[in-house]
Amino acid sequence: MNILVLIGSPRQNGNTAKMVTAFCEGAESSNHTVKTVNVCKLNVKGCLACEYCHNRGKGKCIQKDDMQDIYSLLKDTNMLVLASPIYYHGISGQLKCVIDRFYSALYPAAPKSLTKIAMFLSSGDR
């Protein structure tokens, strides 16, 4: 299985990173292929809600930024894992931008290969 893990934490050695590391080690020991991408290091702009992707773009976003790399990886992904710390009762803004940009790639239908999704969330609040 091809697994894509999108990490939405800017802290390289934080709790989210530890959860992702444990998951990746387990998945790879079971002969799965895992690709991790820290979206906090990418230049991904927010969705413009312009509808270009659903009209003239035929599923392609008008914006050309680092999201193009994620779109390429999604094509062969069987499982998508979203990992984020909890910031103010939600996921990080960096990961939220990526999820919003899935609008062009996953709507009205996700790639046929994408059959599983998981989410890892971490919070340090007592």
N, C-alpha and C positions, 0 to 999 in steps of 0.2 A: 504494500500500500504506500502511496506517496502522500506524505503528510506535510502541510504547510503550517508553520506556527508564526503568527504575527504577534510580536511583543510590543505592548503599548506602554512600557515603563522607561522613563529616562534614567532610572537608577540601574546601572550595569550589574551590581551585585546585591540587589534588593531581594525581597521575598518573591516577587514575580519571577525574577531570573532563576531563583532556586527551584521553584515549581516547574518551570520550563525545562531546566536541566534534568531534573528527576524524570519527567515525562519522556524527554528525548532519549535518555539512557535506556529506559525501559522499552520504548518503541524500537530503537535500533537493535537492542539485544533480541528482539523478536523478528528481526530481518525486515523491518519497515525502513523506508527512506524518509529522512526528515530534513526539511529545509527550514531554517529560522530566519526571520527578518525582523529587525528592530525598527519599527516604523518611526520611532523618535529621531532616528538618524537620517530620515528621508525628507525630501522636500515635496510634501503632498498638500495641495491646496484643498480647501473645502469645496463641496459641490455647489455649482452655480445655479442649479435648478432651472437651467436653460432649455432642457428637453432636447438638446441637439442629439444626444445619444439615442433617443427613441424616435427621432424623425430622420433628419438627413444623415446622421452618423451611423445608423444601422447597428447600434450596440457599442459604438466606440465613443469615448468621451472626447469632447473638444479640447480639453486641457491636456497639455503635453508636459508632464512633470514626472517625478519618480514613481507615480502610481502605475505607469506603463510597465514597470518591472513586476509589480504585483499582479497585474492583469495577465502577463505572460506566464507566471508561475501558477495561476489559478487554472489554466487550461488542462493541466495534467494532474491536478490535485484530487485525491480521493477523500481526504479528511482535512478540514480547516480547523485550526485551533486558535482562538482569540485569547490572549493573556494580558491582563491589565491590573494595576492597583485600583482600588476604589478611591476616587477623588470626589469629594462632595456628593456622595451617594450615587456616583456613576463612574463610567470608565474614563480613562484619560482622554483629553482632547485630541491628542495625536491619533489614537486608535479610532476615535469617533469620526474624524475626517476620512480615514480609510474606509470605514464601514459605510459612510454616506456615499462615497465614490463607488461602492459596489453596485449602486443603482444602475449604472450602465452595463456592468458585466454580469449581474445576477438576475436582472429583471428584464423580461417577464419569466425567464427560466435560467437556472444555474447551469454550468457545464454538466453534461451527463455523467462525467466521472466523479463529480462532487456528491458523495452520498452520506457523509458524516460530518458533524460539526461538534466542537466542544468549546467550553469557555472556562478559563482559569481566572479567578478573581482573588485578590489579596487585600487585606486591610489590617493596618497595625493599630487601629483604635481599640482601646480596652472595652 
